[in-house]
Amino acid sequence: MAEAPPIRPSPPGPSLGAVLDGLVEAADVGLALLDCDLRVVRVNPAFLRMADLREGRAGGHARELLPALPEHALETLARPLETGEAVHGLELTEVGSASVARTFVCGSLPVRELGRVVGTWWSLREFTADRRERTAEERHAHDLERELRDEQRIVEQLGVSLRPDLLPAVPGADIAAGFHPAGDGHVIGGDFYDVFRVGTPRCWMVVIGDVCGKGAEAASLTALARYTLRAAAIQEGAEPALLLAQLNEALRVQHGDDRFLTAVCAFLDVDRDGGLGLTVSVAGHPPPLIIRSGGTIEALTTDGALLGVWEEPGLGETAAELRPGDRLVLYTDGVLEAHVPDGPFEEGLQRALSQLPAQSSADTISSLQRVLDLDSGRSARDDTAILVVQPS
């Protein structure tokens, strides 16, 4: 039988110490070994590089290793020597001599020999780029928040200019208005209303309207409508249908046929014994509703298309009278899209109005807003404007 070849021993591999030395030297994490007196026993190149130090620091104190280290941070990193518990995630700023602020995260692990803590390993990672990116993102978020606040302030200021902040006192009439913006209120809507005197002290005009679209263009069209009606109302012989016809012409001249609005124009004759005379013209808008003192509802409908599209919108007029206990309710179509119980749109709204108790115009608006669920904090899909008039 042939003899087996002799077994030759394998060449010796690297020792565990050599492997650890290689890992420490090659690590991209800064590592430093310190004894119980915080004297530096060993430090790897990554640590020296991050701390802007030259070779030859072994034997120095931790204070020399990180000259800019605050006292409280030094005490924190030395804590494992007393407690035997590791420290993680200590954030340091401007470690080293670099003129540009830098950010590091440092940790400290206890080193044990025969169950006794004989030193500590410090680790150092630089997060300067991450911090700068995070700071830039926070600054950007802050700028966006400030822009939103500025935009909201502009929206509020424009809203005041598109709707009177305070309605005038009309002798013989109790008038109140309410407005609820769509969404979060950051977008300028096109709902508007106004009340002002026409000609004689006993004649007043009430108008409510809704411009198509949102934003700056809608705001400019709303302003045009409101101030065109005010300017036209001072002419002799002004009547609701005539004023809306003049507004229609102004819209077609200045905006062509790509922008339009709906509106209701009503003249109030307060020279009545305890009542109010009404002359109303409706241009493509939901008709005003009269709540009679007994709870019945009357819709004031007239011929009339929306304004800004056709040369002749075919505007008509209708007359009515408000007697004591009656209320006139003008509104925009956002009211019809709100939550109305017991029926869709106009039917549900009329049923809700017929059940409102006798109360002031302002209280009527508050009650109607509760019925429409506008006070719940729920975002409405469209602006809602309501104007209530009754004999005082």
Secondary structure, 3 states (H helix, E strand, C coil): CCCCCCCCCCCCCCCHHHHHHHHHHHCCCEEEEEECCCEEEEECHHHHHHCCCCCCCCCCEHHHHCCCCCHHHHHHHCCHHHHCCCEEEEEEECCCCCCCCCEEEEEEEEEEECCEEEEEEEEEEECHHHHHHHHHHHHHHHHHHHHHHHHHHHHHHHHHHHCCCCCCCCCCEEEEEEEECECCCCCCCCEEEEEEECCCCCEEEEEEEEECCCHHHHHHHHHHHHHHHHHHCCCCCCCHHHHHHHHHHHHHHHHCCCCCEEEEEEEEECCCCCCEEEEEEEECCCCCEEECCCCCEEECCCCCCCECCCCCCCCCCEEEEECCCCEEEEECCHHHHCCCCCCCHHHHHHHHHHCCCCCCHHHHHHHHHHHCCCCCCCCECCCEEEEEEEEC
